[in-house]
């Protein structure tokens, strides 16, 4: 089990950092991607996201892929080597998401596919992806989308970083690499930030970053010949990670009561003013009650 | 009763006399459902007596005040270690943080540190390590049970009422439509002042005992923050440019949100005028944000902020499913759109088919008139 000791105690040991960047200039970027259902989100009887049927590369993953492609192109322009590796965990047809990633500029792909992972949650997914990134060796930068377009917990990237013991910058709108550090522009709630972290590091990229450039026919063709390495848990040398969240119950939201629809005849504004007035009175009353408790 | 740790907003940053953010009230009220809320505050300075009393009045049974230099984003690891240590020390059953980006990052790390499951965007907690989570994209609310300590991020909600999860409210309460606020008795807080020992703060600062209500016993304690084991050099904030204050409430704190969409064609005047007339926050759809009419953080939806105000007024927003996912928790949804076929009308409690540039100014005028006549 090596680096994974500590599971039994319920504490996941923080893994040692992934390999130090061995070579200045050259850059190896892993991009974590995910296949999501195409169309409406459905749950299985087992209360997980229904992944049967057509899936697509999560649209939000196009942004980290584009950031990776740009960084790789910059490195190559400097005469350095660069490699972009798309990594996913998912059922057999998740390979389609990897094919899309290859068309969007990834040089090769890793598909962790193992039926023992069928009920994986964010925590167990993060463990598997962290192991997959470690298996690549000498990764300088891990990129991921800011959230997946289905379950959308947004937990996995931060957990992968924590498991790999590398810093994370979350919510980047722009990513650049300067020598041995990565920099990210981040729109936070109350401020705009410029953050930096020493490589190796993980950065999540939002949908406010540059959108993906659509592949040319030549790139689509080239993508067909790029390798996809399929791995299972045995290849990664890890046991199935524990699943620590369980959906016990799913209750359909009550249908919203039929709303009132009015066509403005010159008085609609007065109706809305009345509604807002009532809301303001309620808010004030509650705030005052709060002050007296 | 077991402790529930609540990571509250930095109250020192806002300046003295600022009321508690609505989401802090919401966190404490939600935590009180399953245990004894312990407010954990991390800021540049320990909390003053006013802030401690305010937290106590909002339901905190204890306040832990950790001081730390530097930017919050530089110490997510240290805050995680602080929380993990406190969970062990106090045998806490749950940790609750806000569902904003920072809270989600801390919750994710805490899940790894504690070897436990994390529930994101919870709308309520239940005893025995359960949380309710709304999944608007699938039109369902799920009950999730976690092995180990429950770590959850709480979706924003109206501060004035706890959200109503399935199965926790008596039918009589649900029927009368009154907000089911969970208002625990105010308790005399115990104040503990540990220190976040950052990499550069070798010598611990003097701990200033807090004064609270006269006669209150105020135990205080210095907790050494464990430096995360083997942590490499972490992230640094090179520049922090605060956004100009608009004078409007924060999106997640507002009772009323007025949101602009593509239909406004770049002129947001009616939306901002209405927002200011009712003290609302201004938000936007992805289209409005992508067009540059509003900053990124104003975006409501699947890839933006999720809001649950008392009233959400969608103006010129068609109602794509990604947008609705971010606002379907609103108690009342109002839509103003010139297209009677706009999908937003399907989720609106009040739909107005009309021209926003006519309807909204009329609303502002009517509210102003009423205000003046009531003087």
Interface residues (C-beta under 8 A of the other chain):
Chain A: X7 X9 X10 X11 X12 X14 X16 X17 X40 X41 X42 X43 X47 X60 X121 X122 X123 X126 X146 X147 X149 X150 X151 X152 X153 X154 X155 X156 X157 X158 X159 X162 X163 X165 X166 X167 X168 X169 X170 X171 X173 X183 X187 X188 X189 X190 X191 X192 X193 X194 X195 X196 X197 X198 X201 X206 X207 X208 X242 X243 X244 X245 X246 X247 X248 X249 X250 X251 X252 X253 X256 X257 X259 X260 X261 X262 X263 X264 X268 X269 X270 X271 X272 X273 X275 X276 X277 X279 X280 X282 X283 X286 X287 X290 X293
Chain B: X25 X57 X71 X73 X80 X100 X101 X102 X104 X105 X107 X108 X109 X111 X112 X113 X114 X115 X116 X117 X118 X119 X120 X121 X130 X134 X135 X136 X137 X138 X139 X140 X141 X142 X143 X144 X145 X146 X147 X148 X160 X161 X166 X179 X181 X183 X186 X228 X229 X230 X231 X232 X233 X234 X235 X236 X237 X238 X239 X240 X241 X242 X243 X250 X255 X256 X278 X279 X289 X295 X296 X297 X302 X303 X310 X311 X313 X332 X333 X334 X336 X340 X345 X347 X348 X349 X350 X351 X352 X353 X354 X355 X358 X359 X360 X361 X362 X363 X365 X366 X367 X370
